[in-house]
Amino acid sequence: MRTLPFDDKLAADTPDNALTWEFVYANILMTYDAIAPRMSTIIDLSDADAVRTFARRFKEVTSPELFESSRYMPVTRDLSRGKRTLLHRFCDLVLGIASADESVTVVQTAGEPASPPPPPGRDRLPGVPVGTFFDKRDAQ
């Protein structure tokens, strides 16, 4: 029987404001950067901008629904539920998706109704030109 580390407490004890790039790399991505250095030809896990750019893709390929699929990342299947939760929360923050422990502060100008800022477009990643598609098979 194979078991994964129990990192749920790490996920529960880490507030969103602590989910910096340095934290995510040191606690989650560094392992995969070390055991799969060839991955850097597809996406460099040590590059904060690259990971932020493909945050939506990271959420897709680490989805629990893909765990039994060949599309799941990492292929070693050793990303714990707690670390996956942290990675998804980091990606949500990068994508501008509000999380449960994030409070939204809206500044209201006199005479104007308060309204939250518009969410980022769902059809593309922030900072990526329209029409840019990421497929790791094309990165060879």
C-alpha positions as CSV (number, residue, x, y, z in Angstrom):
1,M,0.0,0.0,0.0
2,R,1.3,3.5,-0.9
3,T,0.5,6.4,1.3
4,L,1.0,10.1,0.9
5,P,2.2,12.6,3.5
6,F,-0.5,14.2,5.6
7,D,-0.2,17.9,4.8
8,D,-3.8,18.9,5.6
9,K,-2.6,20.8,8.7
10,L,-0.1,22.7,6.7
11,A,-2.9,23.8,4.3
12,A,-5.2,24.7,7.2
13,D,-2.6,26.7,9.1
14,T,-1.4,28.7,6.1
15,P,-3.3,31.9,5.5
16,D,-3.6,33.3,2.0
17,N,-1.2,36.2,2.9
18,A,1.5,33.6,3.6
19,L,1.1,32.0,0.1
20,T,4.0,33.8,-1.5
21,W,5.9,32.5,-4.5
22,E,8.8,31.7,-2.2
23,F,6.6,29.6,0.2
24,V,4.9,27.7,-2.6
25,Y,8.2,26.9,-4.3
26,A,10.0,25.9,-1.1
27,N,7.2,23.8,0.2
28,I,5.6,22.3,-3.0
29,L,7.3,22.9,-6.3
30,M,11.0,22.5,-5.3
31,T,10.6,18.7,-4.9
32,Y,9.3,18.3,-8.4
33,D,11.9,20.7,-9.8
34,A,14.6,18.5,-8.2
35,I,13.2,15.0,-9.2
36,A,12.1,16.0,-12.7
37,P,14.7,18.5,-14.1
38,R,13.6,17.7,-17.7
39,M,10.4,19.4,-16.8
40,S,12.2,22.8,-17.1
41,T,12.1,22.4,-20.9
42,I,8.3,22.5,-20.7
43,I,7.9,24.9,-17.8
44,D,10.6,26.0,-15.4
45,L,9.1,25.4,-11.9
46,S,11.7,27.7,-10.4
47,D,10.5,30.6,-12.5
48,A,7.9,32.5,-10.6
49,D,6.6,34.3,-13.7
50,A,6.2,31.0,-15.6
51,V,4.3,29.4,-12.8
52,R,2.1,32.5,-12.4
53,T,1.4,32.6,-16.1
54,F,0.3,29.0,-16.2
55,A,-1.6,29.1,-12.9
56,R,-4.9,28.0,-14.5
57,R,-3.1,25.1,-16.2
58,F,-1.5,24.0,-12.9
59,K,-5.0,23.8,-11.4
60,E,-6.2,21.8,-14.3
61,V,-3.5,19.2,-14.3
62,T,-3.4,18.7,-10.5
63,S,-7.2,18.3,-10.3
64,P,-8.2,15.4,-8.1
65,E,-10.5,14.2,-10.9
66,L,-7.4,13.5,-13.1
67,F,-5.6,11.5,-10.5
68,E,-6.0,8.2,-12.4
69,S,-5.4,9.9,-15.8
70,S,-2.1,10.1,-17.7
71,R,-2.7,13.9,-17.8
72,Y,-2.3,14.2,-14.0
73,M,0.7,16.1,-12.7
74,P,2.9,15.0,-11.1
75,V,3.1,11.7,-12.9
76,T,4.6,10.2,-9.7
77,R,1.2,10.8,-8.0
78,D,2.9,12.0,-4.8
79,L,1.3,15.5,-4.4
80,S,-0.5,15.3,-1.1
81,R,-4.0,16.7,-0.7
82,G,-2.8,19.4,1.6
83,K,-0.1,20.6,-0.7
84,R,-2.5,20.4,-3.7
85,T,-4.9,22.6,-1.7
86,L,-2.1,25.1,-1.1
87,L,-1.1,25.1,-4.8
88,H,-4.7,25.6,-5.9
89,R,-5.2,28.5,-3.4
90,F,-2.0,30.1,-4.7
91,C,-3.2,29.7,-8.2
92,D,-6.6,31.2,-7.3
93,L,-4.8,34.2,-5.8
94,V,-2.7,34.7,-8.9
95,L,-5.8,34.4,-11.1
96,G,-7.7,36.9,-8.9
97,I,-10.2,34.4,-7.5
98,A,-11.2,35.4,-4.0
99,S,-10.8,32.7,-1.4
100,A,-12.6,32.0,1.9
101,D,-10.1,33.8,4.2
102,E,-9.6,36.8,1.9
103,S,-11.7,39.9,2.7
104,V,-12.4,42.3,-0.1
105,T,-12.2,45.9,0.7
106,V,-14.0,48.3,-1.6
107,V,-13.3,52.0,-1.5
108,Q,-16.4,54.1,-2.2
109,T,-16.3,57.5,-3.6
110,A,-19.0,60.0,-2.4
111,G,-22.0,59.7,-4.6
112,E,-21.0,56.4,-6.3
113,P,-22.4,53.0,-5.3
114,A,-19.8,50.6,-4.1
115,S,-19.0,47.7,-6.4
116,P,-16.3,45.0,-6.3
117,P,-13.7,45.1,-9.0
118,P,-14.5,43.0,-12.1
119,P,-13.1,39.4,-12.1
120,P,-10.4,38.5,-14.6
121,G,-11.6,37.0,-17.8
122,R,-12.2,33.3,-17.6
123,D,-11.1,32.7,-21.1
124,R,-7.4,33.6,-20.7
125,L,-4.6,33.9,-18.2
126,P,-3.6,37.3,-16.9
127,G,-0.6,38.6,-18.9
128,V,-0.9,36.0,-21.7
129,P,-1.9,37.3,-25.1
130,V,-5.2,36.2,-26.5
131,G,-4.8,33.1,-28.6
132,T,-1.8,31.8,-26.7
133,F,-2.3,28.1,-25.9
134,F,0.0,26.0,-23.7
135,D,0.5,22.4,-24.7
136,K,3.5,20.7,-23.1
137,R,3.9,18.4,-26.2
138,D,4.7,21.5,-28.3
139,A,7.5,22.6,-26.0
140,Q,9.9,19.8,-27.1
